[in-house]
Structures are given as structure tokens and as C-alpha cells.
Amino acid sequence: MASLGVNLDHIATVRQARRTVEPDPVTLAVLAELGGADGITVHLREDRRHIQDRDVELLRRTVRSRLNLEMAATAEMVAIAIDLVPDMVTLVPEKREEVTTEGGLDVITAGDGLCRHIQQLQGAGIPVSLFVDADAEQLKASARSGARWVELHTGGYADANWSQQPLELARLVEGCQRAQELGLRVNAGHGLTYQNVEPVAAIDGMEELNIGHTIMARALAVGLSEAVRQMKQLVSSPRREPLFGEGALLQNPDSVDVEGQP
């Protein structure tokens, strides 16, 4: 059964739009945990566009579940993480001009610098996860890097049209299986919603889904605790029957060629 990590970045985005003190992600983290969140995720970006240093410092003191710090693989961020000691660090690609993270980390070309950062973090007792696409070569490189976890980028699945979603889901299933064979533990996230989360939550071996935007959007209507409760129910007890009318595809992803040919 997958657990639910709730991303609070969008709460900070609303606050920073006015450069004021509310809404406070630290306060709302409590409501997320009351709603059933198994962990809290925040992305401390280099440009500090939403989450601030103060936020992560206070969250470290107040979060009672798990604190997952997303960050770029830079010397500055590694130093912050080692001082903070979150329960997990997820290394993500980061570009100043992007609205949100656009794809997985290119572990293949990252080289020894990435490995050194991973060694520093895990040497300080902080497990490291790499946010990557469900690509065989990227997963092999992730295993070689020394990281213990990967978080599969679900954006391709989330953005796919109805006819292509089964193929993208099969890629995630295959990626999860391959990662486990390589000795990696598996999380996933990006673009998941109340409408598309269940097939991903039902993947065997999937440990945690990190979800933010859709929960914050629903919270505007029903409140944060209730929004988290609703998502927690879908993640913890997903329907396992096919949702796309492609039963054979979902039940036997090995029969699908990743280029799209059955």
C-alpha cells in the first residue's frame, strides 16, 4: 500500500505572491497531517520563489510524520540539508525559467559531482532519492550513483490523453519493477490528480506518492484536512480494476513495447 506525501509548495506560492506572512505552510502542514498525510514534502528552490529557509527550519521542528526536502544537487543545498537533517532528500533538476519541474534528473550525464553530493548526504544519515524518468538507463545510473531511492516522474502519464495513458502507466509499472530489481526503493509524483492517481497507487512496489497541486486546489473548496483525507483514501485503497478499458495491457505490462507497439 502506497503512502501519501503532501507537497506544500503551492501554499508558499500564494504567500509569496503578496510577500506577506500567510498562508503559512508550517501551520498548514499540521492540517495536512491531521488529514492523514504520511509525510510533508517541500522544494527549497535556489531562487526561493516559494518555500523559504525559515519554512524548512520550522517544518523540521514541527512535522511529526516525515519531512522530504526536494532540492537541486548543489553545494549550497547540500550544506543546508546536512544542517537541517530532513528524513529524506529528493534531488531534482532545476531551471530558473521553468514554472514547475519539467522532467526527471539526467543522472547519466550528471557525473561524479552528483555522486559526491549523494555520498555527503547519506554520510550524514539522510537517505537520498533521485527524481527520474522511468527510463531503463536512467534507473541503472541511479543505482550506480549510490542513491537508495528513486522517485519516478509521472508527468508523462498525467499529461497523456485517454488513449495514451495505458502506455504511460505501463512505462511506470515497468520502471518500478526495474528499479526494484536494481535494489532501489520507489516513490512517484508529478501531475497526479484525484482522477488519475489510483492506477499509480496500485503499482506493486510503489511506496509513496508525492502530491501537491491537486490537493491544494481541492482544499480551496473543502478545506485542507478533508482534501488530504480524500486523497489518502484513494492512495491507500486504490481500485485495482482497469480504468482505461485496456485490461490486458494493465495486467501484463511486459507485453507492451515501450515504443508503443504491443
KATAZI-V90352 format. One record per pair of residues at least 12 apart in sequence whose ideal C-beta (glycine too) atoms are under 8 Angstrom apart, sorted by the first residue. I is the first residue (numbers start at 1). J is the second residue. If there is no record, write none. Layout:
BEGIN
((I/J) (I/J))
END
This chain:
BEGIN
((1/236) (1/237) (2/200) (2/201) (2/203) (2/206) (2/207) (2/208) (2/209) (2/235) (2/236) (2/238) (3/38) (3/39) (3/207) (3/208) (3/209) (3/235) (3/236) (4/36) (4/37) (4/38) (4/39) (4/208) (4/209) (4/211) (4/228) (4/231) (4/232) (4/235) (4/236) (5/37) (5/38) (5/39) (5/40) (5/41) (5/66) (5/68) (5/187) (5/189) (5/208) (5/209) (5/210) (5/211) (6/29) (6/32) (6/37) (6/39) (6/40) (6/41) (6/210) (6/211) (6/212) (6/215) (6/228) (6/231) (7/41) (7/42) (7/43) (7/189) (7/210) (7/211) (7/212) (7/213) (7/215) (8/25) (8/28) (8/29) (8/32) (8/40) (8/41) (8/42) (8/51) (8/212) (9/25) (9/42) (9/43) (9/50) (9/51) (9/212) (10/50) (10/212) (10/213) (10/216) (11/23) (11/24) (11/25) (11/28) (11/216) (12/25) (12/42) (12/50) (12/51) (12/52) (12/55) (13/49) (13/50) (15/50) (16/49) (16/50) (25/42) (25/51) (25/55) (25/59) (26/55) (26/58) (26/59) (26/62) (28/224) (29/59) (29/62) (29/63) (30/62) (31/223) (31/224) (31/225) (31/228) (32/224) (32/225) (32/228) (33/63) (33/64) (33/65) (34/225) (34/228) (35/224) (35/225) (35/226) (35/227) (35/228) (35/229) (35/232) (36/228) (36/229) (36/232) (37/65) (37/228) (37/232) (38/65) (38/66) (38/208) (38/232) (39/65) (39/66) (39/67) (39/68) (39/87) (39/208) (39/210) (40/59) (40/63) (40/65) (40/66) (40/67) (40/68) (41/67) (41/68) (41/69) (41/70) (41/90) (41/210) (41/212) (42/55) (42/56) (42/59) (42/67) (42/68) (42/69) (42/70) (43/69) (43/70) (43/71) (43/92) (43/101) (44/56) (44/69) (44/70) (44/71) (44/77) (44/80) (45/71) (45/72) (45/94) (46/72) (46/74) (46/76) (46/77) (46/94) (46/96) (47/96) (53/80) (56/69) (56/80) (56/84) (56/86) (57/84) (60/84) (60/85) (60/86) (66/87) (66/88) (67/86) (67/87) (67/88) (68/86) (68/87) (68/88) (68/89) (68/90) (68/129) (68/210) (69/81) (69/84) (69/86) (69/88) (69/89) (69/90) (70/89) (70/90) (70/91) (70/92) (70/131) (71/89) (71/90) (71/91) (71/92) (72/91) (72/92) (72/93) (72/94) (73/91) (73/105) (73/110) (73/113) (73/114) (73/117) (74/117) (75/117) (78/117) (78/120) (78/121) (81/121) (81/124) (81/126) (82/120) (82/121) (82/124) (82/126) (85/124) (85/125) (85/126) (86/126) (87/126) (87/127) (88/126) (88/127) (88/128) (88/129) (88/149) (89/121) (89/126) (89/127) (89/128) (89/129) (90/128) (90/129) (90/130) (90/131) (90/149) (90/151) (90/187) (90/210) (91/105) (91/114) (91/117) (91/118) (91/128) (91/129) (91/130) (91/131) (91/147) (92/105) (92/131) (93/105) (93/106) (93/131) (101/131) (101/153) (101/190) (102/155) (103/133) (103/153) (103/155) (104/131) (104/132) (104/133) (104/135) (104/138) (104/152) (104/153) (105/130) (105/131) (105/132) (105/138) (106/138) (107/130) (107/132) (107/138) (107/141) (107/142) (107/145) (108/137) (108/138) (108/141) (110/141) (110/145) (114/145) (115/145) (115/146) (118/145) (118/146) (118/147) (119/146) (122/146) (122/147) (122/148) (127/148) (127/149) (128/146) (128/147) (128/148) (128/149) (129/147) (129/148) (129/149) (129/150) (129/151) (129/187) (130/142) (130/145) (130/147) (130/149) (130/150) (130/151) (131/150) (131/151) (131/153) (132/150) (132/151) (132/152) (132/153) (133/152) (133/153) (133/156) (133/175) (134/152) (134/153) (134/171) (134/172) (134/174) (134/175) (134/176) (135/175) (136/175) (136/178) (139/175) (139/178) (139/179) (139/182) (139/184) (140/182) (142/179) (142/182) (142/184) (143/179) (143/182) (143/183) (143/184) (147/184) (148/184) (148/185) (149/184) (149/185) (149/186) (149/187) (150/179) (150/184) (150/185) (150/186) (150/187) (151/186) (151/187) (151/188) (151/189) (151/210) (152/172) (152/175) (152/176) (152/179) (152/186) (152/187) (152/188) (152/189) (153/188) (153/189) (153/190) (154/172) (154/188) (154/189) (154/190) (154/191) (154/192) (154/200) (155/190) (155/191) (156/168) (156/171) (157/169) (157/171) (157/172) (157/191) (157/196) (157/200) (158/190) (158/191) (158/192) (158/193) (158/196) (159/191) (162/244) (165/196) (165/244) (166/244) (166/246) (166/249) (166/250) (167/249) (167/256) (167/260) (169/199) (169/200) (169/244) (169/250) (169/253) (170/249) (170/250) (170/253) (170/256) (170/258) (171/258) (172/188) (172/200) (172/203) (173/203) (173/204) (173/250) (173/253) (174/253) (174/254) (174/256) (174/258) (176/188) (176/203) (176/204) (176/205) (176/206) (177/204) (177/205) (179/205) (180/205) (185/207) (186/205) (186/206) (186/207) (187/206) (187/207) (187/208) (187/209) (187/210) (188/200) (188/203) (188/206) (188/208) (188/209) (188/210) (189/209) (189/210) (189/211) (191/213) (192/209) (192/211) (192/214) (193/214) (194/214) (194/218) (194/230) (194/231) (194/234) (197/209) (197/211) (197/231) (197/234) (197/235) (197/238) (198/234) (198/238) (198/239) (198/243) (199/238) (199/243) (199/250) (201/234) (201/235) (201/236) (201/238) (202/238) (202/239) (202/240) (209/235) (211/231) (214/231) (215/227) (215/228) (215/231) (218/230) (218/231) (249/262))
END
